[in-house]
Amino acid sequence: MTTKTEDFQAQFRGFYNTPHLFLSDVFGMHPFTKSLDCPFVLNIKIKPNTRLGLRVEQYVFEELKHFETIKLLAENIQIQETVNHTIGELDCLYLDDGQPTHLEIQFKYYLYDASLGNSEIDCLIGPMRKDSLLEKLNKLKTKQLPLLYADATQPLLERFQLKAEDFKQQLYFKAQIFIPFGETIEFNSLNNSCVYGFYFKYHQLDQFKDCKFYIPKKIDWLLDLDTNVNWSTYKQIQPQMTTYQAEAYSPLVWLKFKNGEMTKCFVVAW
């Protein structure tokens, strides 16, 4: 589902429909909260092998262009101390009603694990447990946002006749959250609209043996739920799930229940 033009549009719609994770400041950082009056059609070509992070950045840049008040200055700017030494990248610089703005972009899938800490932020972890929301926020605060003020960044800003202190900084942070199967959670500091489904362990898989299954490729994790896919039965997906379990991989799966209800979920290997 990743080679046809209509599928690129479907991936973009899934991204666009995903809510922002933060509606107020987090760790002293300000969220991007502007929204367009209506969605738009993506009019750029993205190579099929473009990884998810870069794809999302292109989506955001195109979204920003549709705001009448925003003028893009630069995108994906590599900051180099020397010709052979890159110290980081600024995702996006733009003017919003003349106000210089530095935007850092994130799109994540997180699972809620209450055993990880005492706060909601502490408890969000990636499906493979390799990254966490807390780690990402700390990196944004201590490394990515401060890069604007690095000496090596100043020549870039001077080209726009701007200084680092002229800028405000914001996070464009969208996420889909999955909670433990059978639990209900109401978040206080996170956007509850980001809850997209649940997760469960491999040994619980037979509880869904009456469901139909669809296992999208990773780039299609962006897609909104759609009945028009090639659904498989529990028996049909077992060999693939057995392989994933042996590889300690945690896939995203779509479930369709007998009553027609559908949901996204993760099957976790931990």
N, C-alpha and C positions, 0 to 999 in steps of 0.2 A: 504493500500500500504506500510505497514511498517514491514512485517514479512518475506518476501522472500528475498533471497540473492540478486537477481537482483535489488530489491528496495533499499537495502542498498547501492549498487553501484550507483544507480540513485541519491540517496540523496548525496552521496559523490561527484558525478560529478557536481551537482548543487552548492555545496559548492565550489568546486575547480574552477568552471567557474566564480564565483562571484569575481569582481575586488577588489583590495585594495582601501580603501577610500582615503588614503593620498599618494601622490607621492612626497611630500617634507615635511620638518619639520613642526610640529604643536605644539604650546605652548612650543617650545624648545625640543620637543621629536622627535626622529628619527623613521621613518617608516621602516619596513621590506620591501624590494623591490626586493629581489632575485626571480627568476622564473626558473622553470625547462624547458628543451628543449621540453618535451612532457609530456602529462598526464600519469598516471599509474593506475593500478588496485589495489583497496584496498584489502589487504590480511589479515585483522584482523577481528575478530568477535566482534560486538558491541551488547550488550543486547538490545532488542526491547524497554525496558522502560528507556533507558539512555536518560537523558534530553539533550536538544539541546546544551547547553553550553559545557557540558562534551564531547558530541559527536564531536563537532567541534574541541575541543582540541586534541582528538585522531586523527582526520584527519590531523591536523597540524603536530603533532609528526611524523606521517607516511610520510608526505611530506618532512619534514626536513631530514629524513633518506635517501631520494633519492638524496640529494645533496652530491657529492663526497667530498666536502670540510668540511662538517659538521659532528661533532661527538657529539651526545647527552650525557649530563652528568647526568641530573636529570629532572623529570617531576612531576608536581603537588606536589610541596614540601610544606608541612605544617610547618610553623615556630612557634615554641612554646617557650614562656618565661618560663613556668613551665609545668609539666606533664599535668595539667588540664586547661592550658590557652594558646590557639592558637591565635596568633596576626595577622595571615594572611597566604597567600599562594603565592609562586612564581610559575608561570605557567611553565617556562622552562629555563634551563641552558644548554648551549652547547658551543663547540669550533668551530669556523669557521676559517679555516686555522690557527688554534692555538690561535685565538683571543677569549677570554672568552666573552660570550654574554648572557645577561638576556633578555628573550622575554616574553612580556605580550600579550595575545591573546584575540581578541574580534571579534564577528560576530553579526551584528545588522540589524534590519529593522527600517528605519526611514521615517517619513513623513515630508515634508517641509511645514512649516506654517510661512509665512512672518510676521505675527503679533507678533511673539515671540521675535524679536530683530532686531538689525541693521546689524548683520553679518550672513553669511551662516551657521556658526557653531551654532549660537544662535537659528536658525530657524529649526533645526532638532529635532524631538520629536518622541518617540515611539508610536505605534498605539493606545495604551491605555492611552497615555499621562502620563505614570508613570516614564519614564526615558527620558533623553535628551542627545544629544551628548555633550553638554557643561558640564553637570554633570559628564558624564563618563570620559571626558578628564581631568577634575579637579581631579577626584578620582585617575586616573592613575598617574597624576603628583605629587599629594600630599600624596598618601597613598601606591599605589601598587608598583610603581618603587622605592620609598625610602625604602621599606621593605628590599631591598638587603643590605642596610647599617645598618640595625638594629643590635644591639649587639647579639640578639638571633640567627641571621643568620650566624654569623661568624664561629661557630663550623662546620656548613655544608660546608662552603667554604674551611675551613682548611682541610677537608677530601680530597679535590681535590688539595690541596696545592696551593690555590688561595686566593686572597684578594679582597674585594669589589671594590677597586679602579682599579683593573685589568680589570674590565668588561666594555663593552659598553652595552647600553640598547636600545631596539627597541620595537616598537609596531607592532604587526601583526593584522591589523584592516581591516576586510572586512565588506562591508555593501551593502544592497539593499535599494535604495531611491525611494520614491513615491511622486510625485508632484500633486498639485491640478488639478482636471479634467478640461481640456480645456486650461490649461496654458502651456507655454513653458519657461523653465528656463535654463540658461547657467551658470554653476558654474565656479568660478575663483579659489577658494582654495580647492575645492573637486573634486574628479575624476568623470567627467560626465558619464563615462561608468557604474557608479553605479546606474544610473537611470533605474529602472526596470519597471515602470508603473506609474499609477496615483491613486488618491483616491477621493472618493466622499461621500456624506452623504446619509443616508437611504432614505430621501425624493426624491433623484434623481434616485433611483433604476429603476423606470419605464422608464427612458430614454434608458435603455438597455434591454427592454422587448423582442426585436427581437434577442437577443444574446442567446447562450448556456452558461451554468454556471457549474463550478466545484469548490467545496469547500474542499480543502485538510485539513487533520489533521495538527496540528501545526508542528509536526516533518517533514511533507512533504512540508512545506513551502520552504524547501531547493531545492526541485525538479525544474529542468528546465521545461519550458512549453513543453507539449507533447499532441498530438492529441489523443493518445490511453488511454483515461480515460473515466469514466462513466459520460458523460455530462448530465446536467439536463436543462429543460426549465425554463423560468421565472416563470411560474405557479408552477412548481414542487419545486422550491427553496423558494418560498414565506413563507411557514410555518416555515422553519428553520431560515430564515432571520428575521421573526417576533419575534421569540424567542430570537435571538441574540440582536435585538434592545431593547427588554424588559429587557435584562440582561446588557444593555449598553456595549456590547461586539463589538469589531471592527475586523471582520474576514478578512483573506486574501482570495481572490476569483480569479479564473481564468475566463476570458471572451473569448468567441470565437464569432467573428462577422460573419455576413452572408457571407462576402467575404472570410472567412477562416482565417483572421488575428486573432491572439491571444495576450492577454496581462495579466499580473498580476495586481491586484488592491486591495486596501483596501476599505471596506465600514465602515465609521467611525460613532461612536455614539456621537460625540461631535460637 
